[in-house]
Amino acid sequence: MEPTEGARTFLTSGDAYDSFMGRYSKPLASVFIDLVGAVPGARALDVGCGPGALTQALAARLGTHAVNSCDPSPPFVAECAARNPGVEVRQGRAEELPYESGTFDAVLAQLVLHFVSEPKTAIAEMTRVAKPGGVLAASVWDFRRGMEMLRAFWDAAITLDPLAPDELRVMRFGRPGELAELFEEGGLDDVLEEELIVASDYADFDELWRGFQAGIGPAGNYVVTLREDRQEALRDELYRRVGSPAGGFTLQAVARVARGTRPY
Ligand SMILES: C[S@@+](CC[C@H](N)C(=O)[O-])C[C@H]1O[C@@H](n2cnc3c(N)ncnc32)[C@H](O)[C@@H]1O
């Protein structure tokens, strides 16, 4: 299976991903599961698992054999499996989940649906593989104000290039109500949307900038396609926008999270 277009900027190592985004998705996984309410005895699917932040948190609560994971990126499938022995990890995309109907008590997609080319099909597939009464949940960063790392980055980028592909402009589901609307249109019951807040500490500005230089996701991909002098200008503008830190600093990230249940 060829990686999807949405997975194109995620053909990277798990360590590089963690330095850039996993540092946020690991703490998010824990509060995301609290909101979903996955309890021991439940069987869960992690859709778009990446190198396995949510998979690891689910396995710690439910047991490795109660967790299945899938992602279209081959290096992430391998990394998630290596980090989570006992969890079955498959290559697969949300729009065509490689599982039987009615299998899971909880189907979760953390920071994935904005990369999916057919989100309505993805919700239909997540619903199909859930048991009747099973929980579906998804999270996406709030690009408007809540994901400080990406907001500061894109504000810096559009200052230098007004046509830069700001994720707030080009991605879906990062504004209040969008995820809940997708779930409601998908026919789910008891839909609610909330926000969750996490944070990450940086030793210095170089640690933040190195994350972007790894070319991961839309922001990293934008950096590595710029000429060197433009990268330097963007670096300087980003430094200014995060407060010109002389040493360590902390950035906050707000995620929009929707939860619903498959009708009986
Ligand atoms: C920001 S990462 C999130 C990874 C992980 N869930 C986490 O929280 O760290 C986005 C993930 O979505 C995956 N992805 C992209 N397109 C997808 C699709 N159509 N179906 C499922 N996953 C997809 C990427 O390969 C990548 O692993």
The ligand as an SDF file (V2000), in Angstrom:
LIG
                    3D

 27 29  0  0  0  0  0  0  0  0999 V2000
    0.2440   14.5210   13.7290 C   0  0  0  0  0  0  0  0  0  0  0  0
    0.4560   12.8170   13.4200 S   0  0  0  0  0  0  0  0  0  0  0  0
   -0.3830   12.1000   14.8400 C   0  0  0  0  0  0  0  0  0  0  0  0
    0.2000   10.7700   15.2220 C   0  0  0  0  0  0  0  0  0  0  0  0
   -0.2800   10.2140   16.5590 C   0  0  0  0  0  0  0  0  0  0  0  0
   -1.7050    9.9260   16.5190 N   0  0  0  0  0  0  0  0  0  0  0  0
    0.0510   11.1350   17.7080 C   0  0  0  0  0  0  0  0  0  0  0  0
   -0.8600   11.5630   18.3950 O   0  0  0  0  0  0  0  0  0  0  0  0
    1.2440   11.4190   17.9050 O   0  0  0  0  0  0  0  0  0  0  0  0
   -0.6780   12.4900   12.1060 C   0  0  0  0  0  0  0  0  0  0  0  0
   -0.7210   11.0350   11.7180 C   0  0  0  0  0  0  0  0  0  0  0  0
   -1.8040   10.8350   10.8040 O   0  0  0  0  0  0  0  0  0  0  0  0
   -1.4060    9.8560    9.8790 C   0  0  0  0  0  0  0  0  0  0  0  0
   -2.2770    9.9320    8.6950 N   0  0  0  0  0  0  0  0  0  0  0  0
   -2.1980   10.7210    7.6160 C   0  0  0  0  0  0  0  0  0  0  0  0
   -3.1920   10.4510    6.7410 N   0  0  0  0  0  0  0  0  0  0  0  0
   -3.9500    9.4640    7.3020 C   0  0  0  0  0  0  0  0  0  0  0  0
   -5.1070    8.7230    6.8890 C   0  0  0  0  0  0  0  0  0  0  0  0
   -5.7060    8.9700    5.7240 N   0  0  0  0  0  0  0  0  0  0  0  0
   -5.5830    7.7700    7.7180 N   0  0  0  0  0  0  0  0  0  0  0  0
   -4.9900    7.5220    8.9150 C   0  0  0  0  0  0  0  0  0  0  0  0
   -3.8860    8.1850    9.3480 N   0  0  0  0  0  0  0  0  0  0  0  0
   -3.3730    9.1440    8.5580 C   0  0  0  0  0  0  0  0  0  0  0  0
    0.0620   10.2100    9.6130 C   0  0  0  0  0  0  0  0  0  0  0  0
    0.7710    9.1550    9.0050 O   0  0  0  0  0  0  0  0  0  0  0  0
    0.5280   10.5350   11.0270 C   0  0  0  0  0  0  0  0  0  0  0  0
    1.0070    9.3900   11.6950 O   0  0  0  0  0  0  0  0  0  0  0  0
  1  2  1  0
  2  3  1  0
  2 10  1  0
  3  4  1  0
  4  5  1  0
  5  6  1  0
  5  7  1  0
  7  8  2  0
  7  9  1  0
 10 11  1  0
 11 12  1  0
 11 26  1  0
 12 13  1  0
 13 14  1  0
 13 24  1  0
 14 15  1  0
 14 23  1  0
 15 16  2  0
 16 17  1  0
 17 18  1  0
 17 23  2  0
 18 19  1  0
 18 20  2  0
 20 21  1  0
 21 22  2  0
 22 23  1  0
 24 25  1  0
 24 26  1  0
 26 27  1  0
M  CHG  2   2   1   9  -1
M  END
$$$$
